[in-house]
Amino acid sequence: MYGLAFIGGLGVPELLIILVIVVVIFGASRLPQLGKGLGEGISNFKDGLSKGKAEKPEEKKLDA
């Protein structure tokens, strides 16, 4: 179990400690709201990136 490494070398024990700190700070009743908001934010960010790539303006040459 301790051989598993996640993001940036964080393992299971570190992630559990972070989860406990988040629960203490925000409370268990607000966790679903925080998760939903975070998920929507990530989704909007990804949509914005994909739209930005699809709508690349063509380079216009300025005749001076």
N, CA, C and O atoms as a MOPAC input file, in Angstrom:
PM7 MOZYME 1SCF
protein

 N      0.81400 1    -1.20000 1     0.00000 1
 C      0.00000 1     0.00000 1     0.00000 1
 C      0.85000 1     1.25300 1     0.00000 1
 O      0.48900 1     2.25500 1    -0.61800 1
 N      1.97800 1     1.20300 1     0.69000 1
 C      2.83800 1     2.36800 1     0.73800 1
 C      3.66500 1     2.52300 1    -0.52700 1
 O      4.33600 1     3.54100 1    -0.70000 1
 N      3.63200 1     1.54700 1    -1.40300 1
 C      4.36800 1     1.63500 1    -2.65800 1
 C      3.65200 1     2.48000 1    -3.69900 1
 O      4.24500 1     2.85900 1    -4.70900 1
 N      2.37800 1     2.77700 1    -3.45900 1
 C      1.62200 1     3.58000 1    -4.41000 1
 C      2.02100 1     5.04700 1    -4.27800 1
 O      2.03700 1     5.59700 1    -3.17700 1
 N      2.33700 1     5.66800 1    -5.39200 1
 C      2.66300 1     7.09300 1    -5.39800 1
 C      1.71600 1     7.79100 1    -6.36800 1
 O      1.53100 1     7.34800 1    -7.50200 1
 N      1.13700 1     8.85900 1    -5.92000 1
 C      0.19900 1     9.59600 1    -6.73600 1
 C      0.85500 1    10.88200 1    -7.23600 1
 O      2.04200 1    10.88800 1    -7.56200 1
 N      0.12100 1    11.92100 1    -7.29400 1
 C      0.56000 1    13.20200 1    -7.82700 1
 C      1.73700 1    13.74100 1    -7.02000 1
 O      1.63700 1    13.91000 1    -5.80400 1
 N      2.83800 1    14.00800 1    -7.69000 1
 C      3.98200 1    14.63300 1    -7.04900 1
 C      4.56600 1    13.85400 1    -5.89700 1
 O      5.14600 1    14.45200 1    -4.99000 1
 N      4.43700 1    12.55200 1    -5.89700 1
 C      5.01400 1    11.74700 1    -4.83900 1
 C      4.13400 1    11.64300 1    -3.59900 1
 O      4.57600 1    11.11800 1    -2.57700 1
 N      2.90100 1    12.12800 1    -3.66800 1
 C      1.99500 1    11.98700 1    -2.52400 1
 C      1.46500 1    10.56800 1    -2.49000 1
 O      1.00300 1    10.03900 1    -3.50100 1
 N      1.53200 1     9.96900 1    -1.34300 1
 C      1.03000 1     8.61900 1    -1.18000 1
 C     -0.31400 1     8.62500 1    -0.47900 1
 O     -0.89800 1     9.68100 1    -0.23500 1
 N     -0.79400 1     7.44900 1    -0.16200 1
 C     -2.09400 1     7.29900 1     0.48600 1
 C     -2.12000 1     7.98300 1     1.85300 1
 O     -3.08700 1     8.69100 1     2.13700 1
 N     -1.12000 1     7.81500 1     2.71000 1
 C     -1.18200 1     8.47300 1     4.02700 1
 C     -1.24600 1    10.00500 1     3.92500 1
 O     -1.97800 1    10.65000 1     4.67700 1
 N     -0.49100 1    10.56900 1     3.00800 1
 C     -0.49600 1    12.02300 1     2.83300 1
 C     -1.85800 1    12.51700 1     2.34600 1
 O     -2.36000 1    13.54100 1     2.80900 1
 N     -2.45500 1    11.76700 1     1.39700 1
 C     -3.76400 1    12.15600 1     0.88300 1
 C     -4.84200 1    12.06900 1     1.96300 1
 O     -5.75200 1    12.89700 1     1.99600 1
 N     -4.74700 1    11.07800 1     2.84100 1
 C     -5.69900 1    10.95900 1     3.94200 1
 C     -5.57100 1    12.12800 1     4.91700 1
 O     -6.57600 1    12.64000 1     5.41000 1
 N     -4.34600 1    12.54500 1     5.19300 1
 C     -4.12800 1    13.68600 1     6.08600 1
 C     -4.71800 1    14.95400 1     5.46500 1
 O     -5.35500 1    15.74600 1     6.15900 1
 N     -4.50700 1    15.14500 1     4.16700 1
 C     -5.07200 1    16.31500 1     3.47400 1
 C     -6.59200 1    16.27100 1     3.52300 1
 O     -7.22800 1    17.30200 1     3.73900 1
 N     -7.18500 1    15.10000 1     3.32600 1
 C     -8.64200 1    14.95700 1     3.38200 1
 C     -9.17500 1    15.31400 1     4.76600 1
 O    -10.19000 1    16.00200 1     4.88000 1
 N     -8.50500 1    14.85700 1     5.80800 1
 C     -8.93700 1    15.17600 1     7.17400 1
 C     -8.86200 1    16.67900 1     7.41800 1
 O     -9.76400 1    17.24900 1     8.03200 1
 N     -7.81300 1    17.32100 1     6.95100 1
 C     -7.67600 1    18.77900 1     7.12600 1
 C     -8.79000 1    19.51400 1     6.39900 1
 O     -9.34700 1    20.47200 1     6.93300 1
 N     -9.12400 1    19.07800 1     5.18400 1
 C    -10.20100 1    19.71800 1     4.41800 1
 C    -11.53800 1    19.54600 1     5.13300 1
 O    -12.33200 1    20.48500 1     5.19100 1
 N    -11.79300 1    18.36500 1     5.67500 1
 C    -13.05300 1    18.12300 1     6.40600 1
 C    -13.11500 1    19.01200 1     7.63600 1
 O    -14.17300 1    19.55700 1     7.94900 1
 N    -12.00400 1    19.16700 1     8.33500 1
 C    -11.99000 1    20.00400 1     9.53800 1
 C    -12.23100 1    21.46400 1     9.17000 1
 O    -12.97500 1    22.15700 1     9.86400 1
 N    -11.62200 1    21.93400 1     8.10600 1
 C    -11.75400 1    23.34600 1     7.72300 1
 C    -13.15400 1    23.65400 1     7.20200 1
 O    -13.77700 1    24.61800 1     7.64600 1
 N    -13.65200 1    22.85600 1     6.27400 1
 C    -14.90700 1    23.17500 1     5.61000 1
 C    -16.11900 1    22.46700 1     6.21300 1
 O    -17.24300 1    22.92900 1     6.01600 1
 N    -15.94200 1    21.40300 1     6.91300 1
 C    -17.05800 1    20.64900 1     7.46300 1
 C    -17.56300 1    19.63000 1     6.45900 1
 O    -17.47700 1    19.83200 1     5.24800 1
 N    -18.08500 1    18.54300 1     6.97700 1
 C    -18.52500 1    17.43800 1     6.11900 1
 C    -19.73600 1    17.82500 1     5.27600 1
 O    -19.91400 1    17.28700 1     4.18300 1
 N    -20.57000 1    18.74200 1     5.75500 1
 C    -21.78500 1    19.09500 1     5.01200 1
 C    -21.47500 1    19.91100 1     3.75800 1
 O    -22.27600 1    19.91000 1     2.82400 1
 N    -20.34200 1    20.60300 1     3.71000 1
 C    -20.01300 1    21.42800 1     2.55500 1
 C    -19.15900 1    20.70600 1     1.52600 1
 O    -18.93300 1    21.24300 1     0.44200 1
 N    -18.68100 1    19.51600 1     1.82900 1
 C    -17.82000 1    18.79500 1     0.88700 1
 C    -18.49400 1    18.51000 1    -0.45400 1
 O    -17.84700 1    18.68500 1    -1.48600 1
 N    -19.75200 1    18.08300 1    -0.49800 1
 C    -20.37400 1    17.87200 1    -1.81200 1
 C    -20.44700 1    19.14900 1    -2.64200 1
 O    -20.25800 1    19.10800 1    -3.85800 1
 N    -20.71900 1    20.28200 1    -1.99700 1
 C    -20.76200 1    21.56000 1    -2.70900 1
 C    -19.39000 1    21.92100 1    -3.25400 1
 O    -19.27200 1    22.39600 1    -4.38300 1
 N    -18.35300 1    21.69700 1    -2.45200 1
 C    -16.99000 1    21.99800 1    -2.90000 1
 C    -16.59400 1    21.10200 1    -4.07200 1
 O    -15.97900 1    21.56400 1    -5.03300 1
 N    -16.94500 1    19.83000 1    -3.99000 1
 C    -16.63900 1    18.90500 1    -5.07800 1
 C    -17.35100 1    19.27900 1    -6.36000 1
 O    -16.76700 1    19.23200 1    -7.44300 1
 N    -18.62100 1    19.65300 1    -6.23600 1
 C    -19.38700 1    20.05500 1    -7.41600 1
 C    -18.79400 1    21.31100 1    -8.03900 1
 O    -18.63800 1    21.38300 1    -9.25800 1
 N    -18.46800 1    22.28200 1    -7.23000 1
 C    -17.87700 1    23.52000 1    -7.73800 1
 C    -16.53300 1    23.28000 1    -8.39600 1
 O    -16.23500 1    23.86400 1    -9.43800 1
 N    -15.72800 1    22.43200 1    -7.79900 1
 C    -14.42300 1    22.11000 1    -8.37400 1
 C    -14.57500 1    21.38000 1    -9.70500 1
 O    -13.85900 1    21.66800 1   -10.66400 1
 N    -15.50700 1    20.43700 1    -9.75700 1
 C    -15.75900 1    19.70700 1   -11.00300 1
 C    -16.25300 1    20.61600 1   -12.10700 1
 O    -15.81800 1    20.49300 1   -13.25200 1
 N    -17.16400 1    21.53600 1   -11.77900 1
 C    -17.66900 1    22.47800 1   -12.78400 1
 C    -16.55700 1    23.40800 1   -13.26100 1
 O    -16.47400 1    23.73100 1   -14.44600 1
 N    -15.71700 1    23.82900 1   -12.34400 1
 C    -14.60900 1    24.70800 1   -12.71900 1
 C    -13.63800 1    24.02100 1   -13.66100 1
 O    -13.19100 1    24.62100 1   -14.63800 1
 N    -13.31000 1    22.78100 1   -13.38100 1
 C    -12.40500 1    22.02600 1   -14.25100 1
 C    -13.04200 1    21.80600 1   -15.61100 1
 O    -12.37400 1    21.91700 1   -16.63900 1
 N    -14.33900 1    21.49200 1   -15.62100 1
 C    -15.05500 1    21.28300 1   -16.88200 1
 C    -15.07400 1    22.55500 1   -17.71800 1
 O    -14.83000 1    22.50700 1   -18.92300 1
 N    -15.36100 1    23.69400 1   -17.09000 1
 C    -15.36000 1    24.96800 1   -17.80800 1
 C    -13.97500 1    25.30900 1   -18.33700 1
 O    -13.84100 1    25.83500 1   -19.44200 1
 N    -12.95700 1    25.01600 1   -17.56000 1
 C    -11.58200 1    25.27700 1   -17.98700 1
 C    -11.22900 1    24.45200 1   -19.22200 1
 O    -10.64200 1    24.96900 1   -20.17200 1
 N    -11.58900 1    23.16200 1   -19.20500 1
 C    -11.31700 1    22.29500 1   -20.34700 1
 C    -12.08700 1    22.74500 1   -21.58300 1
 O    -11.55100 1    22.72800 1   -22.69100 1
 N    -13.35900 1    23.15100 1   -21.39300 1
 C    -14.15500 1    23.65500 1   -22.51300 1
 C    -13.52400 1    24.91000 1   -23.10300 1
 O    -13.47100 1    25.06800 1   -24.32300 1
 N    -13.05400 1    25.78600 1   -22.25300 1
 C    -12.40900 1    27.01000 1   -22.72200 1
 C    -11.14200 1    26.72300 1   -23.50600 1
 O    -10.86500 1    27.37600 1   -24.51200 1
 N    -10.37400 1    25.74800 1   -23.04700 1
 C     -9.15500 1    25.38900 1   -23.77300 1
 C     -9.47800 1    24.81200 1   -25.14100 1
 O     -8.83000 1    25.14900 1   -26.13200 1
 N    -10.48100 1    23.94100 1   -25.19600 1
 C    -10.81700 1    23.32800 1   -26.47700 1
 C    -11.42000 1    24.35400 1   -27.43600 1
 O    -11.15900 1    24.29000 1   -28.63800 1
 N    -12.21200 1    25.28800 1   -26.93900 1
 C    -12.76500 1    26.33500 1   -27.79800 1
 C    -11.67600 1    27.27500 1   -28.28400 1
 O    -11.71600 1    27.75300 1   -29.41800 1
 N    -10.70800 1    27.53700 1   -27.42600 1
 C     -9.60000 1    28.41100 1   -27.80800 1
 C     -8.77000 1    27.80500 1   -28.92500 1
 O     -8.31000 1    28.52100 1   -29.81500 1
 N     -8.57500 1    26.49700 1   -28.88900 1
 C     -7.81500 1    25.82900 1   -29.93800 1
 C     -8.61200 1    25.78700 1   -31.23300 1
 O     -8.04200 1    25.92100 1   -32.31600 1
 N     -9.92800 1    25.60200 1   -31.13200 1
 C    -10.76900 1    25.49300 1   -32.32000 1
 C    -10.97300 1    26.84400 1   -32.98900 1
 O    -11.16700 1    26.90600 1   -34.20300 1
 N    -10.93300 1    27.91400 1   -32.22900 1
 C    -11.20600 1    29.24100 1   -32.76100 1
 C     -9.93300 1    30.06700 1   -32.93300 1
 O     -9.96000 1    31.28200 1   -32.73600 1
 N     -8.84900 1    29.44500 1   -33.28700 1
 C     -7.61300 1    30.20000 1   -33.48600 1
 C     -7.81900 1    31.17700 1   -34.62600 1
 O     -8.19000 1    30.77800 1   -35.73000 1
 N     -7.58600 1    32.43400 1   -34.37000 1
 C     -7.74100 1    33.40200 1   -35.45800 1
 C     -6.61300 1    33.23700 1   -36.47700 1
 O     -5.46200 1    32.98000 1   -36.12700 1
 N     -6.97300 1    33.39000 1   -37.71100 1
 C     -5.95900 1    33.28800 1   -38.75700 1
 C     -5.07300 1    34.51200 1   -38.67600 1
 O     -5.53500 1    35.62200 1   -38.41100 1
 N     -3.80400 1    34.29000 1   -38.90600 1
 C     -2.87600 1    35.40900 1   -38.85900 1
 C     -3.13400 1    36.31000 1   -40.06100 1
 O     -3.13100 1    35.86900 1   -41.21100 1
 N     -3.35400 1    37.57000 1   -39.76100 1
 C     -3.60100 1    38.52700 1   -40.82600 1
 C     -2.31600 1    39.31200 1   -41.06300 1
 O     -1.66200 1    39.76700 1   -40.12400 1
 N     -1.97900 1    39.45600 1   -42.31100 1
 C     -0.79500 1    40.22100 1   -42.64400 1
 C     -1.20300 1    41.67800 1   -42.81600 1
 O     -2.12300 1    41.99900 1   -43.56800 1
 N     -0.51100 1    42.53600 1   -42.11800 1
 C     -0.79800 1    43.95700 1   -42.21600 1
 C      0.07300 1    44.54400 1   -43.32100 1
 O      1.29800 1    44.43400 1   -43.28700 1
 N     -0.56900 1    45.16000 1   -44.28700 1
 C      0.16600 1    45.82500 1   -45.36200 1
 C      0.37400 1    47.26800 1   -44.95200 1
 O     -0.57900 1    48.04000 1   -44.84600 1
 N      1.61300 1    47.62200 1   -44.72500 1
 C      1.91200 1    48.98000 1   -44.27900 1
 C      2.55600 1    49.76600 1   -45.37900 1
 O      2.88200 1    50.93800 1   -45.19200 1

